């Protein structure tokens, strides 16, 4: 039987431990950033908000011509497409949004972030904007949403552009941030402690050239992650069980361009060939000295590939339409 002295000593140690832990949490805690602050910092005259299933979605709809819809990846925002948009709006209408769980949009009411939920969201958004035919482009998670959507909406998606898309199962170890988000208790600390240095390290993983990871870029990603509710949403998304839907790739009828950073540490470049083998009408461009986000790291080169692809296929569609009329 334990003595009273031992129990008292143990309790004192326990109190000291949790007291020290509480002090550490108070010192290291990273407070949320309000939506109002993010709007002040990261919206401009082209920013708009639209209600989709009760969620106020931050989006931009710029330019004129055939519509191009752009989908960002995990923990990113519509700003990842800034450089692409500057080029694309010279000839096309460009629609981009902060997806649910990310950016200024933030978490949805149901706390659901599976691919089917994202596809319903995209369908509702485009219906409200009365966009019926378009080119769809996506990076990483946005790429996965893109090819899933294209497999179900063959008449709407006229062309598909996938940049380092997710979707194929991989034996490669998941990035550290996703592994941490899957560890019970520890993942709860991620809701409270998200240092800027942690975001910097992750960006240097997804970029090949660390010199392109600017202070402004780190600030934007960090502040967007701190949006009220977004850290909890990220953890929810990270803990979803992986599902292999790649058998649906054969249902994608749209001409598809795959652009892959050769030095992607998150999704291996070898997956590019896997996608090309499964997509009926696809081609692959591998960009050297490029990481996981080609549209950010090497925007002019990647958008040039996209523009060439878009123009070639829109011309083909136009000629086929003329032949059908005749």
N, C-alpha and C positions, 0 to 999 in steps of 0.2 A: 504494500500500500504506500502511495507517495506521501511524503511528509508535507505539512502545511507550508513550510519554508520553501520547499522545492516548487510547489505550485505558485506561491507568491512571486518567486524569482522568475519563473516561466512567464507568468502574466505580465510582469514588468518588461521583460524582453519583448514580448509580443506587442505591448503598447508602444514601446520605443520604436519597434520596426515599422508598425503601421503609421506612427507619427512621422517618422522620417520619410516614409513613402508619400504621405499626404503633403508634406512640405515640398518634396521633389515634384509632385504633380502640380502644385500651385506655382512653383517656379518655372517649370518647363511647359506648362499648359499653353496651348496655342488657341486663342479665342476665335470664335466664328467671325466672319466678315458679313456684314448685313447686305441684303439685296440692294438697298439704296446706295451703299458705298460702291458696290460693283457697277451699278448702272451709271453712277457718276464717273467712274474711271474707264469703263469699257463699252459704253454705248456712244453712238454718234447720230447724226441726222438721218442716217439710213436704217437705224435700228427701229424695229417695230415689235409689238407684242400681240399675240393671238391666243385665245383660249381654246385649248384642245382637251376635251374631257375634264374640264375643271382646272387644268394646269396652264399657267401663264407662260407661254413659250416665247423666248427671245429669238427673233429671226431677222434676216435681211433679204430683201427682194430687189435686186438691182439690174440695170441694163434692159435691153429689149432684144427680141429675137427668139429662136428656139430655146426652150428652158433647159437649164442644167442644174441638177439638184446635188448638193455636196454634203456628205455625212462624215463627221469627225470621229476620232477614236476615243478610247477610255481616258477620262480625266482631262480631255482637251475641250475645245469650244469652237464656235464658228470662226474664231480668229485664226485658226490654223490654216484657213484657206484665203487669208488676206491677199497674198501675192498672186495666187491663181485668179482670184476674182478681178483684180486690176486688169489682167490680160483678157479674161473671158468676156467681161462686160463690153468690150470694144465691139463684139459681134453677137453676143448672146444674152439672154436673160438668166441671171444666176440667183438661185435660192439656196440659202444655207441657214442652219438653225443650231442652237444649243440643245442637244438631245436631253431627254429626261435623265436626271441624276447628275448632270454636268452643267458647267457654265453658269450663266445667270438664271437659266430655267430651273435647275435644281431638281429635287426629288418629287416624284408623283405621289398621289394620295394613297395608292394601293401598295406602294413599296415593291413593285414588281418590275424587273428589268431583264426578263428573258427576251429572246429574239422575237417570239410571237407578239409580245406586248409592244416592242419597238416597231414592228411592222404595222400593227394596228394604228399606232400613233402616227406613223408616216402617212398611211393611207388617209386618215382623218385630216391631217394637216394639208395634204395636197388637194383633197376634195374641197376644203374650205377656200383654198387659193385658186380653185378651178383650173388646176394643172392636170391635163389628161394624157399628154405625151411628153416625154422628156428623156434627157441623158442623165443617168444616175452614176455618181462617183462616190466612193467611200474608202476610208483608210482604216485598217485594223478592225476594231469592232464595227466601225461604220461600213467597212468592206463586207463583213459578215452579214450585217443588216441588208446591205445592197444586193448581194447575190441571193439571199433568201427572198427578198421582195421581188426581184426580177423573175424568180422561178414561179411566183404566184401571179404576177402581173405582166404577162408576156406582151399584151397589147399596149401597155403604157410605156414600158421601158424599151426605148428604141436602141439605146447603146448603153453599155456598162463599162465603167472604168474602176478597176480594183487596185488599190495601192497597199501592198503588204497586208492583204486581208486575212482575218482570222477564219477558222472553220475546220481545218484538218487536225485530227488528234496528233499529238507530238510526244515523243519520249524525252524531249528536251525539258529540263527543269523550268518551272514557271518563274517569271521574274520575282525578285525578292519581295516587292510590295504586295504581290498577290499571295505569296506564301504567308507573309505576316498577317494579312487580312483573313486568313483561314485558320489561324491559331486561336482557340478560345481564350478568353481573358485578355490576352495580348491585343487581339483585334479591338477590344473595347478601349484600350489605351490609345489606339490610333484615332479614335473619335475625339480625343482630348489633346494629344501631342502630335503635331505634324510640323517639325522644324523646316525652315526654308532650305537648309543644307540637304535635307532628305529629298526634297523636290529637285534640287540642283543635281544630285547624284543620279536620280532617275532620268532626267533629261540628258545627261551625259551618256547614259546607257543607250537611249533611243537615237541619239545623234552619233554619226561616225566622227565628225569634226567638232570636237569640244569647243573650239574657238568661236563657233557659231551660237553657242548657248550664252546669250547675252543676259545682262542683269534684268533688263525689261522683260525678257521672255520668262525668266525664273519667277519674277514678281507676279506676272499674269497667271501662270499656272498655279503658283502657290495660293494666291488670293482666290482664284476660282475654286480650288479644292476646299478652301475654308468657308465657302458659302454655306449658310445655315442649312443643315440637313444633308449636305453632299457627302460628308465623310461616312455617315451611316449608310447612305445609298451605295457608295462604292463598296463597302464591306458586304452588303447584301448581294450586289452584283458579282463580287469576287467569289462568293461562296456557292454560287449556282453550280450544279453538277454539269460537267461538260457533256454535250450531246453531239453525236456525229450525224449530221444531216447531209453529208456530201453526196449522197445518192441523188439529192435534188438538183445537183449541178447540171445534170443532163437535161433538165427541164428549162434551163435558161436558153431562150431562143435568140436573145439580142447579141449582136457582135460585141465581143468583150476584149478589152485591153487590160493586161496585167502589167503593172509597173512595180518592180521590186528593188529595194535597196540591197545590194550584194552583202553588206556588212550588218544586216539586221540581227541584233542579239536577242530579240524577243520572239520573232517568228522566222524560222530559218528560210533562206532563199530557196532551198530545195523544194519548199512547198509550192513555189511558182510553177514548177513542172507538173506537180500533182494537179493543180487547178487546171492548167492548160490541157492535160490529158482527159479531164472529166468534162470540161466546158466544150460544147459542140463547135463553137465558132469563136476561137480565141487566139490571141497572140501574146507573147511575153517579151517585155523589155527589162533587162537587168541593168541597174545603174551602179556603176563602180563608185567606191568611196562614199557610199550613202547608207544611212541607217534605216530606222523604222518609219520615218516620216519624210518621204521624198518631197512632198509638196511644201514642207517647211524648210528642210535643210538645203535642197537644191530646187527652188521653185521654178526658175526660168527654164531649166532643162526639162523638168518633169511636165510642166504645162505645155511646152512645145510638143512633146510626144502626144499629150492629150488632144491638143488642137489639131494636129495632123490626122489623128485617128477620127475625131469627130467630123472634120470636114470631108474626109474620104467617104465615110459611111452615110453622111447626110446626102451627099451627091448620089451615091448608089440608091438610096431610098427614093430620091427625087426621080431618078431615071426609071426605076421600077414602077413608080406611080404613074409616070407618063406612058410606059408600055402597057400598063393595065388599062388605062383610059382608052388607048388606041386598040 
